[in-house]
Amino acid sequence: MNGQAGSEPKLLFPGLAGFYAVVSDLWYPMIRVIAGALLLYHGWDHLNLGVGPLAASLAKGNFIFPTVLAIIIMILETVGATAVAIGLFTRFFAAAIAIEMAVIAFVAQMPRGFGRMELFLIWGTVMFAIALRGGGPYSLDRKIGKEL
């Protein structure tokens, strides 16, 4: 490394340069797909249990309109998570999920301590970054040529 800002460090194993050149554009879709798929797993649990238990939990947390919020959460964590994973309407759904995670972190979990909110901060930050970036390469947004 020559010390100039923006210069790339030299590879420890220069023989890997070809590999890195081939896979270097896969990091973003990998993060987007995994984030969406992992959130879908949690959303699927909500679907299997139904609206009632989630609405009851929200009511216990003094959220207004708990049934409506439970339905919105279930949509975001299933339809929205799938959309993020495949890169369709990516900015919209990732931003909505980031807002959901911020509410969970700062309203529902913060009073219970940082350890309870840190996972939601991570989820929210990842989804916020995805919202800023959009679908990126290998997304349906890119395929249709339009983003929100």
BELCORJO-V420188 format. One record per pair of residues at least 24 apart in sequence whose ideal C-beta (glycine too) atoms are under 8 Angstrom apart, sorted by the first residue. I is the first residue (numbers start at 1). J is the second residue. D is the distance in whole Angstrom. If there is no record, write none. Layout:
[[I;J;D] [I;J;D]]
This chain:
[[25;137;6] [26;138;8] [28;133;7] [28;136;5] [28;137;7] [29;87;7] [29;136;6] [29;137;6] [29;138;4] [29;139;7] [31;126;7] [31;130;8] [32;84;6] [32;85;7] [32;87;6] [32;90;7] [32;130;6] [32;135;8] [32;136;7] [32;139;7] [33;85;5] [33;86;8] [35;84;6] [35;85;8] [35;123;8] [35;126;5] [35;127;7] [35;130;7] [36;81;5] [36;82;6] [36;83;7] [36;84;4] [36;85;3] [36;86;7] [37;81;7] [37;85;5] [39;77;6] [39;80;8] [39;81;4] [39;84;7] [39;97;7] [39;123;7] [40;77;7] [40;78;6] [40;81;4] [40;82;6] [40;85;7] [42;77;6] [43;74;6] [43;76;7] [43;77;3] [43;78;4] [43;81;6] [44;78;7] [46;70;8] [46;73;7] [46;74;5] [46;77;6] [46;78;8] [47;74;6] [47;78;6] [61;107;8] [61;108;5] [72;100;8] [73;100;6] [76;100;6] [84;127;7] [84;130;6] [86;139;7] [86;140;5] [87;135;4] [87;136;7] [87;138;7] [87;139;2] [87;140;5] [87;141;5] [87;142;7] [88;135;7] [88;139;7] [88;140;4] [88;141;6] [89;141;7] [89;148;6] [90;130;6] [90;131;8] [90;134;5] [90;135;4] [90;136;8] [90;139;6] [90;141;5] [90;147;7] [90;148;8] [91;131;5] [91;134;5] [91;135;8] [91;147;6] [91;148;5] [92;148;5] [94;127;5] [94;128;7] [94;130;4] [94;131;4] [95;127;7] [95;128;7] [95;131;4] [97;123;8] [97;124;8] [97;127;4] [98;124;5] [98;125;8] [98;127;4] [98;128;4] [98;131;6] [100;124;8] [101;127;6]]
